[in-house]
Amino acid sequence: MKLRCVTEIVEFKISPGISEEEFVQIVDSLEVNYHSQQKGFMDTELVKGREEGQWLMIQHWNSTEEAKESSRKMFKTETTEAFRSIIDPKSVRMLLGEQIKSWNPFG
């Protein structure tokens, strides 16, 4: 069975006092100026959690190695500083999994 992609799910909380609009702008900049420039990057979905300040980022990558390399570099580049500065590091949980099959009624 051919692997289609790797899914990365990152759950975290943002600092109190950051509005949803401000956070979405910061993530937009992160995606345009960082993730979309990384080897193997496919897409990102931003999901607001049910708890106060809770968010999920769901990303798709061509390989596990490319997803891990992007995460390693993210903590060393100035481009990601605005995003990193508003995340509670103790709240971060990351999962990586290989896609086996997907169902999409839209093609």
N, C-alpha and C positions, 0 to 999 in steps of 0.2 A: 504494500500500500504506500503510495507516494505522500510524503509530508507536504502539506500545503503552506504552513507557516507556523511561527511560534507566537503564542499569546503571552503578553506580560500584563499582569494586573498589579497595580500599586495602590494600596489604600493608605491614607494619611489624613491628618487634621492640619488646618491652617491656623495661624495666629489669630487670637481674638481681635476684633476691630477691623479686619479686612473685609470689605464688602464683596458680595458675589460678583458685581460688575468689575471691580478692581482685580479680583482674582482671575476672572476669565480673560481680562486683558493681559495679565502676566503670563498665563498659560498660552495665550495666542502668540505672544512674543517668543516663548520657549519653543513652541512647535515650529514657527516660521524660521527662527534664527538658530535653533539647535537641532531638534529631533529630525526635521525634514532634511537636514544636511548630513545625517549619519548614514553610513553604509548599512544596507539591509532594512532600513526603516520603510514601513508600508503605510500605517495610519495610526491615529490616536482618537479615542473617544473619551470625553470628560463627563463624569457622572457625579451628581451631587448626592451625598449620603443622607440618611435620615437623621443622624445625630448632628448637633450643632458643630459646624466647621469641618465635617467629615466629607471627604472626596475620594473618588476612584478615578484612576487613569487606566484605560485599557488600550494597549498598544499591540500592533502586529508587526512582526519582524520576519525576515527571510530565514534567520537561524538563531539558535540560542547564543552562539558565540558573539554575533553582532549585537544582540540585545544586551548581553553582559558588558561588552566593550563600551557601548554607549553609556551605560550606567556608571562604569568606572570613570570615564572621561567627564561625565556630567559634574562630578564633585571637584574637578580641577580647572574648569573653564569659567571665565568671567561672564560669558553669555548667559549662564544659568543662575547667576548670583541672586537676581531678584526673586526667582522662584524658590531657591534654596533658603533664602533668608526668612520666608514666611511659613515654612513647613516646620511642624513640631517633629524633630528627628526621632523622638521616642515613640511616636505614633505610626511610623512607617512600617508597612508590611508588604512584601513583594512576593509574587508567585509567578513562575514561568512554567508553561506547559506547551507541549507539541499538539497541534491540531490533528485530529484523526479524521473527522468528517464535519461538514457544516451543512445546514439546511437553510436555504434562502429562497422564499417563494417569488422573489423579484428577479431571479436569474443569477 
